Every structure is written in C-alpha cells, then in structure tokens.
C-alpha cells in the first residue's frame, strides 16, 4: 500500500511538469519561449499553461481554428528555437525589445510568416540561410541589431518582399538585391548607415 506522504512527494515532483502537458503544441512552444525571456513588466502573466490552447493569452492572436498567427510583446532574453514549431504563425512582432543571441534557424520553418519584425534588439551572428524558406514573407525588418557576416542572396530576394530593412547592423560584402526584376550588387557598408 502506498503511503500518503509518498503520494504528496510524487505530486510535488510531477506538479511542475503538468503545465507543459496541459496545453497544445503551440502553447508548449510559447511556454518554452517564456522560460528563455525575462518579463520585467509581467506582460506574459496571462500565459496560463493549464488552458487548452494559448489563444486567450495576452500578446498572442489566433485564427478561427485556434492556431497562433501573431506574437508580439515587450520582452528581454533570447528567442527559443521552439518558435519554429508555430507553423501557422503569420506575424512575429518582437521589435524594440532587449532580445539578444542568434536568430534561431528554426524560424525558417515558419512557412506562413508574412511579417518578421525583430528590429531594434540585440541579435548578433548571421541571418540564417533557412530564412530563404520563408516564401510568404513580405516584410523583414532586422535593422538596429548587431548582425554580422553576409546577407544571404536567397533571403534578400524572397519573392513577396515589399519591405526589407537590415540597416544599422555590421554586415560585410555585397548583397544581391533585385528591384524591378533586375539584380544589382549593393555594397553592404552603404546599408550599415541607413536609418
């Protein structure tokens, strides 16, 4: 027979695991993101892991099928690679924060992404080549970070771009960017000084 104190002990051990088990996959990905960010203004306090899905959480917008399509907030920390699991996400708007680290290559899995606004943060490293998979992307703003290296040509020439801003970073080399169907080689040092 199991003792009452053992059951209490077991409950205390398993209780911290239940939040991740009570929500859907998108909620789980967002809860992992929450653990990698600091939230000094408590803007994520509504992210209740006991809910069936994250559609009622602040700074999360869902479509009519309860899939996360927009994420915005005012945070600090690093982006979790699990964000790449939000396969219905259309708008990633985490600009003007204090988010740092490298851009997760897993963001290239977000096939439905239309806008990626990550400007005015503290990202460093290179733009992941996987961003070339974002064929629906119309707006990419990575300006005002500390990104380095080259701008991948396949990223710079995504077919649906209406806005591509990578100014005020530390890129090197040339970027092959098209305007009216023709390609032009732009020196990166010119992009580093645009506002």
Backbone bond lengths (Angstrom), bond angles and torsions (degrees), N, CA, C in turn:
res aa  C-N    CA-C-N  psi(-1)  N-CA   C-N-CA  omega(-1)  CA-C   N-CA-C  phi
1 X - - - 1.448 - - 1.528 109.31 -
2 X 1.320 116.25 136.04 1.462 122.19 -177.56 1.525 109.36 -82.53
3 X 1.312 116.16 133.06 1.463 119.82 -178.12 1.531 110.75 -78.01
4 X 1.295 115.05 155.09 1.457 121.71 179.38 1.528 111.08 -61.99
5 X 1.320 117.80 -40.55 1.465 120.74 -179.90 1.527 111.58 -65.62
6 X 1.334 117.26 -33.88 1.461 119.89 176.27 1.531 110.34 -66.09
7 X 1.323 117.22 -40.61 1.466 120.50 178.04 1.525 111.52 -63.93
8 X 1.313 117.25 -39.52 1.467 120.62 175.88 1.520 109.96 -63.92
9 X 1.322 117.22 -45.05 1.461 121.76 177.28 1.530 110.74 -57.46
10 X 1.309 117.40 -47.33 1.459 122.59 179.52 1.524 111.00 -62.22
11 X 1.315 116.80 -41.25 1.456 121.18 177.96 1.522 111.09 -62.12
12 X 1.320 117.15 -42.87 1.463 120.89 178.89 1.521 112.28 -65.43
13 X 1.310 117.19 -31.53 1.462 121.36 178.12 1.527 110.67 -74.45
14 X 1.322 117.28 -43.30 1.468 121.37 -175.08 1.515 113.81 -83.79
15 X 1.311 119.34 -22.40 1.452 122.27 -176.91 1.532 113.23 -57.09
16 X 1.331 120.02 -43.13 1.468 118.33 178.39 1.533 113.12 -64.31
17 X 1.299 119.00 -20.57 1.464 121.71 -179.80 1.522 112.52 -82.73
18 X 1.309 118.22 -21.24 1.460 120.60 -174.32 1.516 114.45 -64.54
19 X 1.344 122.41 -33.90 1.450 118.58 -179.21 1.520 113.24 -57.18
20 X 1.293 117.31 -40.84 1.455 120.04 -178.71 1.522 110.15 -70.89
21 X 1.294 117.95 -25.58 1.450 121.04 -178.50 1.522 113.08 -85.33
22 X 1.348 119.08 -14.80 1.460 121.42 -173.49 1.521 113.92 -93.08
23 X 1.292 120.71 -11.21 1.453 123.14 -176.61 1.522 109.82 -111.37
24 X 1.338 116.84 172.09 1.463 119.65 178.44 1.531 110.92 -79.76
25 X 1.340 117.40 -178.89 1.470 121.21 -176.50 1.523 112.17 -61.42
26 X 1.328 117.08 -38.56 1.460 120.08 179.24 1.520 110.69 -66.63
27 X 1.327 116.88 -40.54 1.458 120.63 175.97 1.512 111.85 -63.13
28 X 1.314 116.23 -39.87 1.461 120.71 177.34 1.526 110.78 -61.42
29 X 1.340 117.30 -44.56 1.466 120.73 178.55 1.528 110.59 -61.03
30 X 1.320 117.22 -41.66 1.463 120.69 179.17 1.522 111.84 -68.56
31 X 1.334 117.60 -35.33 1.461 119.82 177.19 1.527 111.11 -67.29
32 X 1.332 116.93 -35.45 1.469 119.60 174.68 1.522 109.31 -64.99
33 X 1.344 117.03 -43.47 1.466 120.70 176.19 1.525 110.26 -56.98
34 X 1.309 116.77 -44.16 1.470 120.97 -178.94 1.524 111.53 -57.83
35 X 1.332 117.22 -35.75 1.471 120.09 -179.66 1.524 112.27 -71.72
36 X 1.344 118.18 -19.24 1.467 120.83 -178.93 1.522 112.43 -95.25
37 X 1.327 116.43 -3.79 1.458 121.10 -177.31 1.517 110.52 -114.06
38 X 1.322 115.52 153.23 1.457 118.56 169.24 1.522 106.78 -98.38
39 X 1.288 116.21 148.80 1.462 122.24 -172.15 1.521 108.90 -133.31
40 X 1.358 117.11 68.53 1.460 119.78 -174.62 1.531 113.87 -62.21
41 X 1.327 117.69 -27.46 1.461 120.36 179.54 1.516 113.71 -93.26
42 X 1.323 117.36 7.08 1.466 123.04 -178.40 1.527 113.08 52.90
43 X 1.340 116.44 37.86 1.465 119.80 179.87 1.523 111.54 -73.51
44 X 1.328 117.36 -17.17 1.463 120.74 -179.31 1.525 112.88 -101.15
45 X 1.312 117.31 12.54 1.462 119.33 -177.47 1.520 112.79 -63.69
46 X 1.324 117.76 -21.28 1.474 119.91 178.94 1.527 112.15 -80.86
47 X 1.320 117.97 -5.32 1.467 120.78 -178.51 1.530 108.38 -74.76
48 X 1.301 115.05 83.37 1.459 123.44 -175.99 1.527 109.85 -90.02
49 X 1.311 117.52 112.03 1.457 120.44 -177.16 1.529 113.86 -69.39
50 X 1.313 117.14 -9.46 1.460 119.91 -179.37 1.528 112.88 -85.52
51 X 1.328 116.71 -5.60 1.457 119.82 178.06 1.521 109.77 -82.24
52 X 1.310 115.69 154.54 1.473 121.19 -177.25 1.527 112.28 -62.89
53 X 1.336 116.83 -37.15 1.459 121.30 178.40 1.526 108.87 -147.39
54 X 1.321 118.02 167.32 1.465 121.04 -175.05 1.535 114.47 -86.84
55 X 1.304 118.70 12.63 1.465 121.11 -172.85 1.522 114.47 -67.84
56 X 1.306 118.91 -16.94 1.462 121.34 177.84 1.532 112.15 -98.04
57 X 1.302 117.05 0.75 1.465 120.47 -179.80 1.519 109.89 -76.60
58 X 1.335 116.35 144.87 1.461 120.82 174.53 1.521 109.76 -65.00
59 X 1.323 115.52 146.25 1.467 124.36 177.99 1.523 112.81 70.40
60 X 1.323 117.05 13.71 1.468 122.98 175.25 1.522 107.02 -126.04
61 X 1.323 116.21 129.42 1.465 121.23 176.71 1.518 108.21 -118.84
62 X 1.327 115.61 137.30 1.462 121.06 -179.87 1.524 110.20 -118.88
63 X 1.316 115.55 159.99 1.456 121.01 174.42 1.535 108.96 -88.34
64 X 1.322 116.64 -175.41 1.463 120.88 -176.37 1.530 113.39 -67.49
65 X 1.329 117.69 -13.23 1.468 120.90 177.62 1.525 111.79 -100.25
66 X 1.332 116.44 13.48 1.468 123.41 178.78 1.519 114.20 65.09
67 X 1.335 116.70 32.63 1.458 121.26 172.62 1.524 108.99 -102.17
68 X 1.326 116.41 140.30 1.461 121.99 -179.78 1.531 108.76 -68.41
69 X 1.343 115.69 124.21 1.465 120.06 178.38 1.524 112.81 -119.73
70 X 1.333 118.34 -14.23 1.469 120.90 179.34 1.520 108.88 -143.28
71 X 1.336 113.73 139.94 1.455 120.80 176.26 1.516 107.35 -136.55
72 X 1.325 116.73 123.57 1.461 120.91 177.05 1.524 108.45 -145.50
73 X 1.309 117.28 152.17 1.454 120.47 178.61 1.515 110.66 179.82
74 X 1.321 116.50 178.51 1.452 124.26 178.80 1.522 107.04 -121.82
75 X 1.348 116.04 100.48 1.464 121.25 -168.78 1.514 112.17 -139.70
76 X 1.306 115.64 176.58 1.457 123.19 172.89 1.524 107.40 -139.92
77 X 1.326 116.40 161.28 1.465 121.27 179.46 1.507 110.96 124.85
78 X 1.320 117.05 -144.75 1.468 122.62 179.30 1.533 109.18 -126.85
79 X 1.325 115.31 153.95 1.462 120.11 176.46 1.514 109.79 -81.00
80 X 1.295 116.90 131.98 1.460 121.90 179.06 1.526 109.87 -81.69
81 X 1.330 118.36 138.72 1.469 121.19 176.90 1.526 112.59 -58.27
82 X 1.325 117.05 -22.34 1.472 121.20 -179.83 1.524 112.78 -61.69
83 X 1.337 117.30 -17.10 1.465 119.05 175.23 1.528 111.04 -57.24
84 X 1.306 117.47 -28.67 1.460 121.98 178.50 1.513 113.27 -63.74
85 X 1.332 117.74 -10.48 1.468 121.93 178.57 1.524 112.77 -87.41
86 X 1.325 117.58 -6.35 1.466 121.01 179.74 1.527 108.33 -83.65
87 X 1.319 116.73 71.39 1.462 121.93 -167.72 1.523 114.05 -65.96
88 X 1.316 119.12 -12.91 1.462 121.69 178.08 1.533 112.41 -100.81
89 X 1.333 116.78 -1.45 1.462 121.17 -176.47 1.528 110.46 -60.38
90 X 1.326 116.08 130.72 1.461 121.91 179.34 1.523 112.04 -111.44
91 X 1.336 117.57 -28.67 1.463 120.91 -175.38 1.521 109.37 -135.16
92 X 1.326 115.83 116.67 1.461 122.64 176.13 1.522 106.18 -111.35
93 X 1.324 116.54 104.06 1.452 121.73 -172.23 1.523 110.03 -123.02
94 X 1.302 115.67 82.18 1.461 122.31 -179.31 1.523 109.44 -120.53
95 X 1.323 116.15 50.64 1.461 122.23 -176.64 1.530 110.84 -91.40
96 X 1.344 114.39 157.68 1.455 120.68 176.34 1.520 113.68 65.66
97 X 1.305 116.64 31.71 1.458 122.06 179.25 1.522 109.33 -109.62
98 X 1.282 116.15 -164.59 1.452 122.28 174.79 1.532 108.41 -121.13
99 X 1.347 115.04 45.14 1.462 120.02 179.64 1.520 107.50 -84.30
100 X 1.327 116.54 136.15 1.458 120.79 -175.45 1.517 110.40 -131.36
101 X 1.307 115.61 -176.75 1.456 121.23 -179.26 1.516 110.60 93.69
102 X 1.313 114.90 -170.34 1.462 120.65 179.43 1.521 110.08 -87.02
103 X 1.326 115.37 153.17 1.455 120.29 173.77 1.523 107.42 -70.94
104 X 1.315 118.52 122.82 1.469 119.69 -178.78 1.532 111.75 -63.71
105 X 1.310 116.63 130.23 1.469 120.69 178.62 1.523 110.95 -62.29
106 X 1.331 116.83 -23.29 1.458 121.60 -179.71 1.525 112.71 -65.01
107 X 1.340 117.80 -17.98 1.461 119.62 175.29 1.526 110.65 -62.21
108 X 1.323 117.06 -21.40 1.464 121.54 176.12 1.520 113.02 -67.75
109 X 1.331 118.50 -8.55 1.464 122.56 176.64 1.524 113.01 -84.45
110 X 1.319 117.36 -6.28 1.464 121.73 -174.38 1.531 110.34 -84.00
111 X 1.312 116.58 74.89 1.468 122.94 -172.36 1.523 113.87 -62.29
112 X 1.325 118.51 -22.55 1.461 121.30 -178.89 1.524 113.32 -95.90
113 X 1.329 117.01 2.90 1.461 120.96 -175.62 1.528 110.74 -66.06
114 X 1.329 115.93 128.97 1.465 122.41 178.71 1.523 110.15 -105.39
115 X 1.336 117.30 -41.91 1.462 121.07 178.42 1.518 110.24 -126.46
116 X 1.323 114.82 135.58 1.459 121.80 172.53 1.523 106.49 -127.34
117 X 1.314 115.13 100.78 1.458 121.97 179.86 1.515 108.76 -108.05
118 X 1.315 116.00 96.90 1.460 122.46 179.31 1.526 110.42 -121.72
119 X 1.330 116.46 24.45 1.458 120.56 -177.07 1.528 111.46 -73.47
120 X 1.336 114.39 159.43 1.467 123.64 179.25 1.522 112.14 55.42
121 X 1.315 115.62 54.43 1.459 123.82 171.66 1.519 107.27 -126.00
122 X 1.298 118.13 -155.85 1.465 122.31 179.04 1.519 111.35 -128.13
123 X 1.337 116.88 37.60 1.461 120.08 178.06 1.516 109.66 -67.33
124 X 1.329 116.42 144.31 1.458 121.26 175.52 1.529 108.29 -132.41
125 X 1.322 115.63 174.72 1.459 120.00 -177.14 1.521 110.33 88.66
126 X 1.314 116.19 -163.59 1.456 121.49 -174.73 1.528 111.78 -99.69
127 X 1.323 114.50 161.27 1.462 119.83 170.27 1.525 106.08 -71.78
128 X 1.319 118.69 123.27 1.466 120.15 -178.14 1.534 112.35 -61.94
129 X 1.310 116.24 137.92 1.468 121.94 176.13 1.529 110.71 -58.03
130 X 1.333 116.79 -28.69 1.469 120.91 -178.31 1.526 112.46 -62.64
131 X 1.332 117.76 -18.09 1.467 120.16 177.66 1.527 111.05 -63.00
132 X 1.315 118.07 -18.19 1.466 121.75 176.73 1.535 111.31 -65.89
133 X 1.326 117.64 -15.73 1.466 121.62 177.41 1.524 112.52 -78.74
134 X 1.313 117.77 -7.96 1.461 122.04 -174.53 1.530 110.59 -85.10
135 X 1.311 117.07 67.31 1.467 123.17 -173.26 1.522 112.90 -66.58
136 X 1.330 119.72 -20.54 1.466 122.47 178.51 1.524 112.30 -88.46
137 X 1.328 116.81 -8.41 1.460 120.88 -174.33 1.525 111.25 -64.69
138 X 1.325 116.20 124.84 1.464 121.95 178.11 1.524 110.86 -108.50
139 X 1.327 117.35 -30.91 1.462 121.81 -177.39 1.519 109.11 -128.91
140 X 1.327 115.20 121.42 1.468 121.76 175.32 1.515 107.23 -128.26
141 X 1.321 116.23 113.26 1.461 121.13 178.17 1.522 108.33 -123.81
142 X 1.323 113.85 107.67 1.466 122.26 177.90 1.523 110.74 -117.79
143 X 1.322 116.73 11.94 1.452 121.35 -177.17 1.524 111.82 -63.26
144 X 1.347 115.09 153.20 1.452 120.29 176.28 1.519 114.68 73.78
145 X 1.316 116.90 33.39 1.462 121.99 175.14 1.526 108.17 -117.77
146 X 1.301 117.32 -158.50 1.463 122.47 179.26 1.528 109.75 -125.55
147 X 1.335 116.03 37.05 1.462 121.14 -177.53 1.522 110.19 -71.60
148 X 1.324 115.94 148.78 1.467 122.14 -176.43 1.524 109.81 -133.05
149 X 1.319 115.01 -178.26 1.460 120.65 176.90 1.515 111.03 82.39
150 X 1.312 115.35 -153.74 1.469 120.17 -179.02 1.525 109.71 -102.86
151 X 1.316 115.07 161.28 1.463 120.87 174.09 1.520 106.21 -92.50
152 X 1.313 119.07 115.65 1.471 119.93 -178.87 1.528 111.09 -58.52
153 X 1.340 116.36 127.30 1.470 121.16 -177.91 1.518 111.51 -58.17
154 X 1.328 117.85 -37.22 1.461 120.31 -179.99 1.527 112.03 -66.85
155 X 1.311 116.74 -25.92 1.458 120.45 175.78 1.529 109.48 -79.33
156 X 1.323 116.61 -46.53 1.463 120.95 -178.12 1.522 112.50 -62.16
157 X 1.309 117.53 -20.88 1.460 121.45 -176.10 1.521 113.73 -114.02
158 X 1.311 117.17 29.59 1.461 119.45 176.14 1.535 109.33 -59.13
159 X 1.322 117.58 141.48 1.470 121.25 -167.56 1.521 116.71 -67.03
160 X 1.325 119.19 -23.82 1.461 120.25 -174.22 1.524 114.43 -106.33
161 X 1.336 117.06 12.38 1.463 119.30 -177.90 1.524 112.12 -60.12
162 X 1.331 115.13 130.99 1.455 120.93 165.91 1.534 109.65 -117.33
163 X 1.336 116.20 -17.73 1.457 121.02 176.01 1.520 109.06 -147.61
164 X 1.319 116.09 125.13 1.465 123.75 179.45 1.517 106.81 -135.76
165 X 1.330 117.89 104.44 1.454 121.42 -177.20 1.516 109.28 -125.76
166 X 1.324 115.60 113.83 1.462 122.10 177.62 1.530 110.06 -125.40
167 X 1.328 116.18 21.94 1.459 120.74 -178.10 1.527 111.57 -66.13
168 X 1.317 114.80 165.42 1.467 122.44 177.71 1.521 113.05 56.45
169 X 1.319 114.97 49.34 1.449 124.26 172.20 1.527 106.83 -128.81
170 X 1.298 118.38 -163.64 1.472 121.82 -177.43 1.522 110.79 -126.40
171 X 1.333 116.56 48.78 1.458 120.74 -179.01 1.519 111.28 -74.12
172 X 1.339 115.71 164.65 1.461 121.94 177.10 1.519 109.02 -136.48
173 X 1.324 116.17 161.48 1.462 120.85 177.59 1.504 111.93 86.15
174 X 1.327 116.38 -155.84 1.457 123.36 179.44 1.516 109.68 -117.51
175 X 1.315 115.62 153.86 1.460 121.38 175.15 1.516 108.28 -115.62
176 X 1.306 116.31 132.08 1.460 121.33 176.48 1.522 107.30 -92.37
177 X 1.332 115.49 105.70 1.456 120.28 -176.50 1.520 108.36 -124.74
178 X 1.336 116.23 135.07 1.455 119.34 179.00 1.519 109.73 -101.72
179 X 1.306 115.65 153.71 1.456 121.20 176.66 1.514 109.11 -117.63
180 X 1.288 117.17 -78.04 1.461 122.16 -176.76 1.521 111.67 -99.37
181 X 1.300 117.74 33.76 1.456 121.13 -179.87 1.516 112.41 100.16
182 X 1.331 118.04 -12.13 1.458 120.63 177.39 1.520 108.83 -102.77
183 X 1.310 116.02 157.81 1.457 120.84 -179.06 1.517 109.93 -102.23
184 X 1.303 115.37 145.65 1.461 121.09 176.90 1.517 107.73 -136.50
185 X 1.291 116.24 144.55 1.454 121.39 176.68 1.514 108.12 -96.54
186 X 1.316 116.47 115.92 1.456 121.44 -179.74 1.523 109.31 -106.26
187 X 1.348 117.25 133.06 1.461 118.04 175.08 1.520 110.14 -68.37
188 X 1.303 115.91 135.08 1.458 121.02 -177.20 1.517 111.62 -64.91
189 X 1.320 118.18 -34.11 1.458 118.56 -177.57 1.520 111.75 -59.32
190 X 1.323 119.10 -25.43 1.456 121.92 174.27 1.513 111.83 -70.30
191 X 1.315 117.56 -33.46 1.461 120.70 179.54 1.524 111.47 -73.82
192 X 1.314 116.74 -25.38 1.470 119.70 -176.86 1.511 112.87 -69.88
193 X 1.326 118.37 -17.83 1.457 120.24 -174.67 1.516 113.28 -109.09
194 X 1.325 118.44 -0.16 1.466 120.04 179.44 1.519 110.47 -72.98
195 X 1.308 117.14 149.22 1.480 121.21 176.53 1.494 110.62 -105.31
